[in-house]
Amino acid sequence: MRTRTFWIIAIAHATTAYLISTLLIHLPAHLTDKGLSLTTAGVVVLTLTASAGVFQIIGGWLADRLDKRFVIAGFMVVQGLAMFVLIAVESLPMALVFGIVGGAGWGGRAPAITSIRGDYFGRRSFGTILGLSMLPMNIGMIFIPLLAGVSYDLLDSYTIPFAILGGLVIAGGALMLAAGPPRPPVAAVETP
């Protein structure tokens, strides 16, 4: 927890969790507001989650072969850009494009952002490190979807919260590029 890298990973991961928790709650309402039926909105949610499942395998494979920071950053940018596609959705084909692209970003980033902690901090305390880094994520996952709902109630649109979340995820992806391996602690120098 004393390393800059720990906090960079925690913050970047949190931005994606805020986006996903908000989407899982508000996506059907957004799509029905855009004129799609509830059944069609369900198909888009299915497309999003199926795409995420496929891209978890692809993202994991890439993360085993490339620098995880670049894999994570790339998929986070894709995930963030998908939110701008979602804002512009007017038809089923466009909603399906969002589902495929958004799922690719979500699923592709997931195995890499989890496993990078093991690469950087080792396996010995992996569970503790993962749990502690998820604390800011879990707090935000409670409040961010509520704020998106309040924004919708005030503005009758999800445009602003979805754009903010998309921008945060893109910024989180850029931040991941700075998450280099932490330096080992400097041993205390004994004085005679």
Buried (B, 14 or more C-beta within 10 A) or exposed (E): EEBEBBBBBBBBBBBBBBBBBBBBBBBBBBBEBBEBEEEBBBBBBEBBBBBBEBBBEBBBEBBEEEBBBBBBBBBBBBBBBBBBBBBEBEEBEBBBBBBBBBBBBBBBBBBBBBBBBEEBBEEEEBEEBBEEBBEBBEEBBEEBBEBBBEBBEEEEEBBBBBBBBBBBBBBBBBBBBEBEEBEEEEEEEEEE
